[in-house]
Amino acid sequence: MNNSLELIRLNGGRAGYYLANLREKEYDYYGESLDEVSAVFIMLVIGKANPQESDLS
């Protein structure tokens, strides 16, 4: 089956941001807005809340 058709069927065709491993056919939904995606990444300790802040103080 075409991968794009599988993505449409995924999560009821819900629009938003997904991370997909096409080889393993695994998909994770991260939200409808970039703010939701950012919040998930922060929760997973990927990145920081304000990328403009410097760690050098």
PDB file of N, CA, C and O in Angstrom:
ATOM      1  N   MET A   1       0.849  -1.175   0.000  1.00  0.00           N
ATOM      2  CA  MET A   1       0.000   0.000   0.000  1.00  0.00           C
ATOM      3  C   MET A   1       0.897   1.241   0.000  1.00  0.00           C
ATOM      4  O   MET A   1       1.994   1.226   0.558  1.00  0.00           O
ATOM      5  N   ASN A   2       0.431   2.278  -0.612  1.00  0.00           N
ATOM      6  CA  ASN A   2       1.146   3.532  -0.701  1.00  0.00           C
ATOM      7  C   ASN A   2       1.278   4.148   0.700  1.00  0.00           C
ATOM      8  O   ASN A   2       0.299   4.230   1.441  1.00  0.00           O
ATOM      9  N   ASN A   3       2.501   4.582   1.055  1.00  0.00           N
ATOM     10  CA  ASN A   3       2.745   5.147   2.394  1.00  0.00           C
ATOM     11  C   ASN A   3       1.916   6.384   2.661  1.00  0.00           C
ATOM     12  O   ASN A   3       1.493   6.609   3.794  1.00  0.00           O
ATOM     13  N   SER A   4       1.673   7.199   1.633  1.00  0.00           N
ATOM     14  CA  SER A   4       0.879   8.411   1.866  1.00  0.00           C
ATOM     15  C   SER A   4      -0.564   8.056   2.208  1.00  0.00           C
ATOM     16  O   SER A   4      -1.189   8.755   3.006  1.00  0.00           O
ATOM     17  N   LEU A   5      -1.105   6.993   1.629  1.00  0.00           N
ATOM     18  CA  LEU A   5      -2.457   6.563   1.983  1.00  0.00           C
ATOM     19  C   LEU A   5      -2.508   6.059   3.415  1.00  0.00           C
ATOM     20  O   LEU A   5      -3.488   6.290   4.123  1.00  0.00           O
ATOM     21  N   GLU A   6      -1.459   5.374   3.841  1.00  0.00           N
ATOM     22  CA  GLU A   6      -1.403   4.902   5.225  1.00  0.00           C
ATOM     23  C   GLU A   6      -1.373   6.083   6.191  1.00  0.00           C
ATOM     24  O   GLU A   6      -2.008   6.030   7.244  1.00  0.00           O
ATOM     25  N   LEU A   7      -0.647   7.146   5.848  1.00  0.00           N
ATOM     26  CA  LEU A   7      -0.579   8.320   6.715  1.00  0.00           C
ATOM     27  C   LEU A   7      -1.937   8.999   6.825  1.00  0.00           C
ATOM     28  O   LEU A   7      -2.298   9.498   7.891  1.00  0.00           O
ATOM     29  N   ILE A   8      -2.689   9.022   5.733  1.00  0.00           N
ATOM     30  CA  ILE A   8      -4.024   9.628   5.768  1.00  0.00           C
ATOM     31  C   ILE A   8      -4.936   8.829   6.684  1.00  0.00           C
ATOM     32  O   ILE A   8      -5.735   9.410   7.418  1.00  0.00           O
ATOM     33  N   ARG A   9      -4.834   7.532   6.653  1.00  0.00           N
ATOM     34  CA  ARG A   9      -5.675   6.678   7.497  1.00  0.00           C
ATOM     35  C   ARG A   9      -5.242   6.711   8.959  1.00  0.00           C
ATOM     36  O   ARG A   9      -6.043   6.460   9.859  1.00  0.00           O
ATOM     37  N   LEU A  10      -3.994   7.015   9.181  1.00  0.00           N
ATOM     38  CA  LEU A  10      -3.441   7.054  10.524  1.00  0.00           C
ATOM     39  C   LEU A  10      -4.161   8.101  11.362  1.00  0.00           C
ATOM     40  O   LEU A  10      -4.381   9.225  10.910  1.00  0.00           O
ATOM     41  N   ASN A  11      -4.516   7.739  12.555  1.00  0.00           N
ATOM     42  CA  ASN A  11      -5.145   8.665  13.505  1.00  0.00           C
ATOM     43  C   ASN A  11      -6.417   9.275  12.932  1.00  0.00           C
ATOM     44  O   ASN A  11      -6.728  10.435  13.205  1.00  0.00           O
ATOM     45  N   GLY A  12      -7.145   8.512  12.149  1.00  0.00           N
ATOM     46  CA  GLY A  12      -8.409   8.975  11.590  1.00  0.00           C
ATOM     47  C   GLY A  12      -8.265  10.085  10.568  1.00  0.00           C
ATOM     48  O   GLY A  12      -9.200  10.861  10.375  1.00  0.00           O
ATOM     49  N   GLY A  13      -7.123  10.184   9.910  1.00  0.00           N
ATOM     50  CA  GLY A  13      -6.900  11.229   8.928  1.00  0.00           C
ATOM     51  C   GLY A  13      -6.710  12.597   9.536  1.00  0.00           C
ATOM     52  O   GLY A  13      -6.795  13.610   8.842  1.00  0.00           O
ATOM     53  N   ARG A  14      -6.453  12.631  10.830  1.00  0.00           N
ATOM     54  CA  ARG A  14      -6.297  13.887  11.571  1.00  0.00           C
ATOM     55  C   ARG A  14      -5.075  14.664  11.078  1.00  0.00           C
ATOM     56  O   ARG A  14      -3.979  14.116  10.958  1.00  0.00           O
ATOM     57  N   ALA A  15      -5.286  15.936  10.800  1.00  0.00           N
ATOM     58  CA  ALA A  15      -4.187  16.794  10.358  1.00  0.00           C
ATOM     59  C   ALA A  15      -3.248  17.056  11.520  1.00  0.00           C
ATOM     60  O   ALA A  15      -3.672  17.087  12.676  1.00  0.00           O
ATOM     61  N   GLY A  16      -1.985  17.242  11.217  1.00  0.00           N
ATOM     62  CA  GLY A  16      -1.027  17.565  12.249  1.00  0.00           C
ATOM     63  C   GLY A  16       0.362  17.109  11.884  1.00  0.00           C
ATOM     64  O   GLY A  16       0.644  16.787  10.730  1.00  0.00           O
ATOM     65  N   TYR A  17       1.223  17.085  12.873  1.00  0.00           N
ATOM     66  CA  TYR A  17       2.614  16.719  12.686  1.00  0.00           C
ATOM     67  C   TYR A  17       2.852  15.298  13.175  1.00  0.00           C
ATOM     68  O   TYR A  17       2.455  14.925  14.279  1.00  0.00           O
ATOM     69  N   TYR A  18       3.509  14.516  12.329  1.00  0.00           N
ATOM     70  CA  TYR A  18       3.811  13.123  12.627  1.00  0.00           C
ATOM     71  C   TYR A  18       5.297  12.889  12.436  1.00  0.00           C
ATOM     72  O   TYR A  18       5.940  13.540  11.613  1.00  0.00           O
ATOM     73  N   LEU A  19       5.831  11.962  13.196  1.00  0.00           N
ATOM     74  CA  LEU A  19       7.172  11.453  12.961  1.00  0.00           C
ATOM     75  C   LEU A  19       6.973  10.029  12.476  1.00  0.00           C
ATOM     76  O   LEU A  19       6.355   9.214  13.162  1.00  0.00           O
ATOM     77  N   ALA A  20       7.496   9.730  11.293  1.00  0.00           N
ATOM     78  CA  ALA A  20       7.230   8.426  10.681  1.00  0.00           C
ATOM     79  C   ALA A  20       8.520   7.688  10.383  1.00  0.00           C
ATOM     80  O   ALA A  20       9.468   8.255   9.839  1.00  0.00           O
ATOM     81  N   ASN A  21       8.541   6.421  10.748  1.00  0.00           N
ATOM     82  CA  ASN A  21       9.595   5.501  10.346  1.00  0.00           C
ATOM     83  C   ASN A  21       8.964   4.636   9.268  1.00  0.00           C
ATOM     84  O   ASN A  21       8.312   3.637   9.571  1.00  0.00           O
ATOM     85  N   LEU A  22       9.155   5.013   8.017  1.00  0.00           N
ATOM     86  CA  LEU A  22       8.475   4.333   6.914  1.00  0.00           C
ATOM     87  C   LEU A  22       8.957   2.899   6.722  1.00  0.00           C
ATOM     88  O   LEU A  22       8.191   2.036   6.292  1.00  0.00           O
ATOM     89  N   ARG A  23      10.203   2.649   7.035  1.00  0.00           N
ATOM     90  CA  ARG A  23      10.728   1.295   6.877  1.00  0.00           C
ATOM     91  C   ARG A  23      10.032   0.323   7.832  1.00  0.00           C
ATOM     92  O   ARG A  23       9.670  -0.788   7.445  1.00  0.00           O
ATOM     93  N   GLU A  24       9.849   0.753   9.083  1.00  0.00           N
ATOM     94  CA  GLU A  24       9.214  -0.097  10.094  1.00  0.00           C
ATOM     95  C   GLU A  24       7.707   0.122  10.180  1.00  0.00           C
ATOM     96  O   GLU A  24       7.013  -0.571  10.924  1.00  0.00           O
ATOM     97  N   LYS A  25       7.204   1.094   9.409  1.00  0.00           N
ATOM     98  CA  LYS A  25       5.780   1.444   9.412  1.00  0.00           C
ATOM     99  C   LYS A  25       5.291   1.799  10.816  1.00  0.00           C
ATOM    100  O   LYS A  25       4.249   1.331  11.274  1.00  0.00           O
ATOM    101  N   GLU A  26       6.086   2.648  11.483  1.00  0.00           N
ATOM    102  CA  GLU A  26       5.728   3.151  12.801  1.00  0.00           C
ATOM    103  C   GLU A  26       5.518   4.651  12.698  1.00  0.00           C
ATOM    104  O   GLU A  26       6.296   5.355  12.054  1.00  0.00           O
ATOM    105  N   TYR A  27       4.462   5.132  13.336  1.00  0.00           N
ATOM    106  CA  TYR A  27       4.121   6.533  13.258  1.00  0.00           C
ATOM    107  C   TYR A  27       3.794   7.058  14.642  1.00  0.00           C
ATOM    108  O   TYR A  27       3.164   6.367  15.443  1.00  0.00           O
ATOM    109  N   ASP A  28       4.224   8.286  14.926  1.00  0.00           N
ATOM    110  CA  ASP A  28       3.884   8.950  16.180  1.00  0.00           C
ATOM    111  C   ASP A  28       3.292  10.305  15.844  1.00  0.00           C
ATOM    112  O   ASP A  28       3.819  11.029  15.000  1.00  0.00           O
ATOM    113  N   TYR A  29       2.196  10.646  16.506  1.00  0.00           N
ATOM    114  CA  TYR A  29       1.519  11.921  16.308  1.00  0.00           C
ATOM    115  C   TYR A  29       2.013  12.898  17.355  1.00  0.00           C
ATOM    116  O   TYR A  29       2.076  12.566  18.538  1.00  0.00           O
ATOM    117  N   TYR A  30       2.369  14.119  16.919  1.00  0.00           N
ATOM    118  CA  TYR A  30       2.933  15.101  17.833  1.00  0.00           C
ATOM    119  C   TYR A  30       2.081  16.347  18.023  1.00  0.00           C
ATOM    120  O   TYR A  30       2.477  17.232  18.781  1.00  0.00           O
ATOM    121  N   GLY A  31       0.944  16.454  17.377  1.00  0.00           N
ATOM    122  CA  GLY A  31       0.051  17.587  17.591  1.00  0.00           C
ATOM    123  C   GLY A  31      -0.310  18.313  16.311  1.00  0.00           C
ATOM    124  O   GLY A  31       0.192  18.010  15.229  1.00  0.00           O
ATOM    125  N   GLU A  32      -1.201  19.285  16.473  1.00  0.00           N
ATOM    126  CA  GLU A  32      -1.685  20.045  15.323  1.00  0.00           C
ATOM    127  C   GLU A  32      -0.921  21.338  15.101  1.00  0.00           C
ATOM    128  O   GLU A  32      -0.961  21.890  14.001  1.00  0.00           O
ATOM    129  N   SER A  33      -0.232  21.833  16.108  1.00  0.00           N
ATOM    130  CA  SER A  33       0.493  23.097  15.968  1.00  0.00           C
ATOM    131  C   SER A  33       1.959  22.890  16.354  1.00  0.00           C
ATOM    132  O   SER A  33       2.316  21.918  17.020  1.00  0.00           O
ATOM    133  N   LEU A  34       2.787  23.828  15.918  1.00  0.00           N
ATOM    134  CA  LEU A  34       4.204  23.752  16.274  1.00  0.00           C
ATOM    135  C   LEU A  34       4.417  23.909  17.768  1.00  0.00           C
ATOM    136  O   LEU A  34       5.388  23.384  18.313  1.00  0.00           O
ATOM    137  N   ASP A  35       3.513  24.631  18.443  1.00  0.00           N
ATOM    138  CA  ASP A  35       3.614  24.759  19.899  1.00  0.00           C
ATOM    139  C   ASP A  35       3.413  23.409  20.581  1.00  0.00           C
ATOM    140  O   ASP A  35       4.107  23.092  21.547  1.00  0.00           O
ATOM    141  N   GLU A  36       2.470  22.615  20.084  1.00  0.00           N
ATOM    142  CA  GLU A  36       2.240  21.274  20.642  1.00  0.00           C
ATOM    143  C   GLU A  36       3.440  20.373  20.389  1.00  0.00           C
ATOM    144  O   GLU A  36       3.846  19.608  21.264  1.00  0.00           O
ATOM    145  N   VAL A  37       4.006  20.467  19.192  1.00  0.00           N
ATOM    146  CA  VAL A  37       5.192  19.664  18.861  1.00  0.00           C
ATOM    147  C   VAL A  37       6.349  20.059  19.766  1.00  0.00           C
ATOM    148  O   VAL A  37       7.048  19.197  20.298  1.00  0.00           O
ATOM    149  N   SER A  38       6.552  21.349  19.939  1.00  0.00           N
ATOM    150  CA  SER A  38       7.618  21.852  20.799  1.00  0.00           C
ATOM    151  C   SER A  38       7.446  21.354  22.229  1.00  0.00           C
ATOM    152  O   SER A  38       8.418  20.953  22.869  1.00  0.00           O
ATOM    153  N   ALA A  39       6.210  21.377  22.732  1.00  0.00           N
ATOM    154  CA  ALA A  39       5.943  20.913  24.094  1.00  0.00           C
ATOM    155  C   ALA A  39       6.292  19.434  24.252  1.00  0.00           C
ATOM    156  O   ALA A  39       6.845  19.034  25.276  1.00  0.00           O
ATOM    157  N   VAL A  40       5.976  18.631  23.258  1.00  0.00           N
ATOM    158  CA  VAL A  40       6.312  17.199  23.316  1.00  0.00           C
ATOM    159  C   VAL A  40       7.824  17.025  23.307  1.00  0.00           C
ATOM    160  O   VAL A  40       8.356  16.223  24.074  1.00  0.00           O
ATOM    161  N   PHE A  41       8.524  17.763  22.451  1.00  0.00           N
ATOM    162  CA  PHE A  41       9.985  17.655  22.399  1.00  0.00           C
ATOM    163  C   PHE A  41      10.615  18.068  23.729  1.00  0.00           C
ATOM    164  O   PHE A  41      11.563  17.430  24.187  1.00  0.00           O
ATOM    165  N   ILE A  42      10.099  19.130  24.351  1.00  0.00           N
ATOM    166  CA  ILE A  42      10.616  19.565  25.651  1.00  0.00           C
ATOM    167  C   ILE A  42      10.381  18.461  26.683  1.00  0.00           C
ATOM    168  O   ILE A  42      11.262  18.170  27.493  1.00  0.00           O
ATOM    169  N   MET A  43       9.192  17.843  26.657  1.00  0.00           N
ATOM    170  CA  MET A  43       8.874  16.758  27.577  1.00  0.00           C
ATOM    171  C   MET A  43       9.834  15.575  27.380  1.00  0.00           C
ATOM    172  O   MET A  43      10.182  14.886  28.339  1.00  0.00           O
ATOM    173  N   LEU A  44      10.256  15.348  26.134  1.00  0.00           N
ATOM    174  CA  LEU A  44      11.176  14.255  25.823  1.00  0.00           C
ATOM    175  C   LEU A  44      12.640  14.672  25.981  1.00  0.00           C
ATOM    176  O   LEU A  44      13.549  13.905  25.664  1.00  0.00           O
ATOM    177  N   VAL A  45      12.857  15.893  26.473  1.00  0.00           N
ATOM    178  CA  VAL A  45      14.180  16.483  26.674  1.00  0.00           C
ATOM    179  C   VAL A  45      14.945  16.561  25.344  1.00  0.00           C
ATOM    180  O   VAL A  45      16.124  16.216  25.260  1.00  0.00           O
ATOM    181  N   ILE A  46      14.236  17.024  24.318  1.00  0.00           N
ATOM    182  CA  ILE A  46      14.845  17.290  23.015  1.00  0.00           C
ATOM    183  C   ILE A  46      14.692  18.779  22.778  1.00  0.00           C
ATOM    184  O   ILE A  46      13.582  19.259  22.545  1.00  0.00           O
ATOM    185  N   GLY A  47      15.773  19.504  22.833  1.00  0.00           N
ATOM    186  CA  GLY A  47      15.711  20.953  22.650  1.00  0.00           C
ATOM    187  C   GLY A  47      15.457  21.667  23.964  1.00  0.00           C
ATOM    188  O   GLY A  47      15.548  21.074  25.039  1.00  0.00           O
ATOM    189  N   LYS A  48      15.136  22.949  23.861  1.00  0.00           N
ATOM    190  CA  LYS A  48      14.855  23.741  25.054  1.00  0.00           C
ATOM    191  C   LYS A  48      13.660  24.645  24.808  1.00  0.00           C
ATOM    192  O   LYS A  48      13.286  24.901  23.663  1.00  0.00           O
ATOM    193  N   ALA A  49      13.071  25.123  25.883  1.00  0.00           N
ATOM    194  CA  ALA A  49      11.838  25.903  25.797  1.00  0.00           C
ATOM    195  C   ALA A  49      12.021  27.152  24.948  1.00  0.00           C
ATOM    196  O   ALA A  49      11.152  27.478  24.140  1.00  0.00           O
ATOM    197  N   ASN A  50      13.130  27.852  25.115  1.00  0.00           N
ATOM    198  CA  ASN A  50      13.388  29.052  24.335  1.00  0.00           C
ATOM    199  C   ASN A  50      14.749  28.885  23.667  1.00  0.00           C
ATOM    200  O   ASN A  50      15.778  29.075  24.316  1.00  0.00           O
ATOM    201  N   PRO A  51      14.772  28.533  22.384  1.00  0.00           N
ATOM    202  CA  PRO A  51      16.055  28.277  21.720  1.00  0.00           C
ATOM    203  C   PRO A  51      16.951  29.511  21.637  1.00  0.00           C
ATOM    204  O   PRO A  51      18.142  29.385  21.352  1.00  0.00           O
ATOM    205  N   GLN A  52      16.396  30.708  21.882  1.00  0.00           N
ATOM    206  CA  GLN A  52      17.192  31.936  21.851  1.00  0.00           C
ATOM    207  C   GLN A  52      18.024  32.104  23.119  1.00  0.00           C
ATOM    208  O   GLN A  52      18.981  32.879  23.135  1.00  0.00           O
ATOM    209  N   GLU A  53      17.663  31.376  24.188  1.00  0.00           N
ATOM    210  CA  GLU A  53      18.420  31.460  25.434  1.00  0.00           C
ATOM    211  C   GLU A  53      19.737  30.712  25.285  1.00  0.00           C
ATOM    212  O   GLU A  53      19.792  29.648  24.668  1.00  0.00           O
ATOM    213  N   SER A  54      20.766  31.261  25.839  1.00  0.00           N
ATOM    214  CA  SER A  54      22.073  30.645  25.779  1.00  0.00           C
ATOM    215  C   SER A  54      22.361  29.910  27.083  1.00  0.00           C
ATOM    216  O   SER A  54      21.959  30.358  28.157  1.00  0.00           O
ATOM    217  N   ASP A  55      23.057  28.784  26.985  1.00  0.00           N
ATOM    218  CA  ASP A  55      23.456  28.040  28.182  1.00  0.00           C
ATOM    219  C   ASP A  55      24.683  28.683  28.828  1.00  0.00           C
ATOM    220  O   ASP A  55      25.054  28.324  29.945  1.00  0.00           O
ATOM    221  N   LEU A  56      25.307  29.619  28.141  1.00  0.00           N
ATOM    222  CA  LEU A  56      26.495  30.271  28.667  1.00  0.00           C
ATOM    223  C   LEU A  56      26.085  31.485  29.480  1.00  0.00           C
ATOM    224  O   LEU A  56      25.676  32.502  28.919  1.00  0.00           O
ATOM    225  N   SER A  57      26.190  31.387  30.782  1.00  0.00           N
ATOM    226  CA  SER A  57      25.801  32.510  31.647  1.00  0.00           C
ATOM    227  C   SER A  57      27.000  33.061  32.370  1.00  0.00           C
ATOM    228  O   SER A  57      26.872  34.010  33.143  1.00  0.00           O
TER     229      SER A  57
END
